[in-house]
Amino acid sequence: MAARSPVTCHVLDTQYGKPASNVPVILGRMDQGGSSFSTLVQGVTDEDGRCTTLLAPQVLPAGVYKMTFETKPYFERTNRETFFPVVEIIFDLKNPEQHYHIPLLLSAFSYTTYRGS
């Protein structure tokens, strides 16, 4: 069994060059029909922009998952408009024994992601 949450995330505000704290995060798993996602857990990024304890250490089943970042409240707290009030990242968890880290590089009018380590 994994020694940490099998899925973690990190949100960095690229406009300010610092972590984005207190961003609500939702992890969901695609239902068998493939048309919707069921929420597994909700969390909030810490002062370092990370959500490392989303799930208890466990092995998740292979499947398609979605990490949802509710970014609008973060931008409202920093008195900025945003074009992306919600960012959804859908990923395929193919190897349940591996750790999946989902970084989000965020600014008010753009974002990018990649598979982290």
C-alpha positions, 0 to 999 in steps of 0.5 A, a space after each residue: 500500500 502507498 505511504 501517502 495520498 495516491 493523488 496530490 496536487 499543487 497550485 502555483 500562481 504564475 502571475 504572482 510567482 507564489 503558491 495559491 493557498 485556500 483553493 478548493 479541490 475536488 477529486 472525482 472518479 468517472 462512473 462506469 457509464 463514462 458520462 459523469 464523475 462521482 466525488 471521492 473527496 474534497 480538500 483545500 490547498 495549504 499555504 504552500 499551494 499543496 493538497 497532499 493529504 487528499 486521501 488516506 494512503 491506499 491503492 486507487 483502482 485504475 480508471 479515469 479521474 478528474 481533479 477540479 480546482 475552484 479558482 474563482 474564490 481565489 481570484 476574488 480574494 486577490 481582487 482579480 478577474 479570471 477567465 477560468 472560474 473552475 479548472 478541471 483536469 481529467 487524467 487516466 490513472 493507469 498504474 494504481 501502484 504509482 503516485 499521481 501528482 497534478 500540478 496546476 500553473 495558474 494565472 487569471 487568463 491562462 493555465 497549464 498542467 503536467 504529470 508531476 512526481 
